[in-house]
């Protein structure tokens, strides 16, 4: 990429009188480095004067930006309009100019202008709240763009301390934006409907800055430019973001610069192309996470990016909840339409609750017997760890309190290493933070009861036999079940997924793990503290124990199936052999397992694996959710929460 900058007369002492200068490079960081090498001190003067366009159209004069293979920007003279910013309500452009004054607070902050920019179009008093909420959100997004642009610049220069500072500030901004939804939630549906006609076609979907943030983070789609075809300034802003390297691009280049193997195709990909899955990038991050001390700053960068993604997801989640609360549910297309969910585990019944609330007529088909009437299959699944994301979904269905009533709070890990005292590692520095342990069977029964109470029809002993896509019917249990929406929630070996793949490849890639797992039971004794997840790490294998509400613990042994060593399931054919092996490798745990022999012989060995899909939908009427779409290892208690 390249940039040509037209220099204001006040700065031409740094350019030997040149009215314009140019810089080139393969990344944003390289371009700025080139600029600094050619014209020392120019970058800092431009930044200090807040006139540098940041190569991203943060401060752009509408009339002076051109695109000629690279980016050309004309920096304004002092006193000339230096920036534009879109108003999401009126589409008007607001020219902001550098100001001089006597140092008064109001002048410095342009309060005369800012406080007169809230102009309700109706007589409804609550419209002022609606306007201020969105205007302040746009201001915070402007700061987010500023900080994310700096973060992208610093990553390009491999200056990670400054990157962390910028990303930390973005996290705080996101937390503020998330909390701000609670203010708008005080607006009732009647309040909103009273002022809705005054809004016309205005919608938050039209926010240019939100789309810029998406582009800057790497979620680029040129189709979104069409939404702003009638707004030249907004279109130029988005084009600049589309044609400039994203934060993702710079991070991937950083991984390569640190010696991690990134595929040449990824490094050479056009910056305006949508970012997709790349195995080499995943492998690079796995290298970082497997040796965090050897890649400390990259590990910290990864954690910052994960936190950023989590905040973005949380913001979207709160937005949806607020829209339902304020605007009400308006799903006319769902009325009298049938949603057919194949799978009655965890995801299926929860989704049934949510769809019923939206007006769908939901039917759930499950191939197994009703677990509320039959004893659950022993060893079917490890205990579940419920974290914040899972609780958010339960909260949407109004089930969080009922679920937590049958769960045990785990505030950290208790690690048992031979010859060392037990170690406690808290999950958080904040008092009270916890993840929750719950038995899968108990959880499944609660969700099924909730789905049935919401009006969903549940049918058990109804295995899937096929799907008639032309007639939109599922063939199961000797019957045909019509649907308008089909949801595959039938687990890692999903029959719905197989049927979808018959109509066209889903881009499926599966990785079977060499390890399996087996469940064992520790009866209530009080010897193990129930405030944590217990772990017995042993190198190539490990055991964990999660507390249950009755004081017992569900223990899970993770062990290779058959790796040719003595430490694998293939070498433990019966209970007595397993007892001797446990006495050798887990002597303290073995003492807590009085029924080890019977449990080991009765409970099956579970399989572990990861599935990747490029597409989770088909035929315009079917989707995959839960493990049908993305079973994963390592899960670290996150499978149910993703």
C-alpha positions, 0 to 999 in steps of 0.5 A: 500500500502507499499514501500520498500526503499533501502537507499544510504550509505550517509543517513544510519546514519538516519536508524541506518545503515540499507540498506533498510527500509519499510513503510505501510499505506492505503494511500499515506499520511499514508505511508509517515507518517509511514516512518517519525514515524519509521525514523525521518528526513529521509523523509526531507533528501530524499526530499531535495536531490531530490532522493525520488521517491515520490512513483510515479516514478518522480525520478526513476532508471530504473534498480532498481524499482520492483513491489511486491504487493506494490512499491519497489524503490532503491534510487541511490547513489550520482553520479549514474543516478537518473531519466529518462524522455521520449522524445516524438519525438524519444522515446530515454531515457535521463539519468539525473545525479546529477551534481557538478560544480563551480556554473556557471549558465549554469552548474547549469541548464545543459544548454549545454545538454538542448540547444543541445537537439533540433535536427530537422530531416528536413531542414524546419526552422519551425521544431525548433519551433515545437520541442521547443513547445513540449519539453517545454510543457513536462518540464512544465508537469514534474513540474505539476506532481511534484506539483500534487504529492505533493498536493496528499501527502498533502491531505493525511496528511490533510495539506490543506494550502500546498495543496492549494499552490501546486494546485495554482502553477498548475493553473499558469502552466496550464494558461501558457500551454494554452497561449503557443498554440498561439505561435504554431498557427503561424505555417501554414498548409504548414509549418507543411506539409513540415516537417510532413514526418520527424515526422514519427509516433510521436504523442503527444498522446504518451506523457507519462507525460500527461497520468501520469497526467490523472492517478494522477488526477483519470482518470485511464484506464489500456488500455493506458498501451498498448500504451507503451508496447515497452518502459519499463521505460514508462510502469513502470512509468504508472504502478506506477501511476495506482497502487498508490492513485490518488488525487481524491482518497485522496480527497474522503478519506479526505471528509470521515475523516472530517465526511462526509458520503462516501459509503464504496464501494467508500472508498474500491475501488481498486485504479487502477479502473476507477473513476465513478459517486458516489452519496455519493461523490456528496452528500458530496460536496453538504453538503460543498457547502450548508454550506461553512463557516462550511467547509471553507477549504473543500470549498476552496479545491473544488473551486481549483479542479473546477478551475483545471478541467476548465483549463484542459478543456480549454487546450484541447479546445485550442489544438483542435483549434490549430490542426485545424489551423496548420494541417488543417481539415482532415476529409475524413470520413465526406465527403458525409456523413449525420449527422441528428440532432434532435432538433433545439434549441440552441445546435442543430443549433450550432453543425450543423454549426460545422459539416458543416465546417467539411464536413458533410451534416447536416439535422436538424429536429425540431418538433416546427414551425420555430421561425423565422416565428412565435412568440416564445411561451411566458414563454418558457425559462428563459433568458440565461446567456452566460459565457466563455465556451459558448463563446468558442463554439461560437468562434469555429463557428465564431459567438461570435461577432454576438451573443454579439452584441445582448447581455447585459454585466452583471458585477455582481449581484445586490441583493435586500433584504427587509429593506436593501440597494441594494448590488452589488457583482462583478463577478470578481476582474478584470475590464471588466469581465462579463457574458452576458444576451441574450434572448433565442428567439433572440439567437435561431433565430441567430443560426438557420440563421447561420446553414442555411447559413453554408449549413445545411438543416432545417425542422420544424413541423417534430416531431420524431416518431421513429428510425429504427436502422437497416436501420439507418433511423429516422422516422419523419414528415411522412418521413424516414431520413437516417443518418450516425451520429444521434445527439439527441439535443431535450431537457430534454424530448428527444425522441432520448434518449428514443429510445436509451434506448430501445436498452439497459439501459443508466443508467438514473437517474432523479430528479424532483425539487419541484420548478417551474418557471414563466417568467414576463416582466419589460418594459424599464424604466431606474429604474433598472441598466442594468449592473448586474443580479438582485436577490430578495432572499426570502428563499424558493423562489426568483425572478431574472431579466436579462437585455435585449438589448432594456432596458427591463428585463426578470424576473423569479419567482422561487416558489414551485409547491405545498408544502402545504404553502401559498407561492407556485404556487398552491395558486396563481390561477390568476393574481389578487391573484399573484399581492397581493402576489407580493405586500407582498413579492416583493413590490419593484419588483411588482412596476416594473411589470405593466403587472404582472396579464396578464403575470402570467395568460398567461405564463406557469409554467416551470419545473426544474430537473436534469438528470444523464446518465452513457452513452450518446451514442448508436449503434455506430452511435448516441449521445446525447448533451445539455439538452438531455444528462444533464439538471441540477439544480442548473444551476446558469447560467451555463446550456448553458455554460457546 
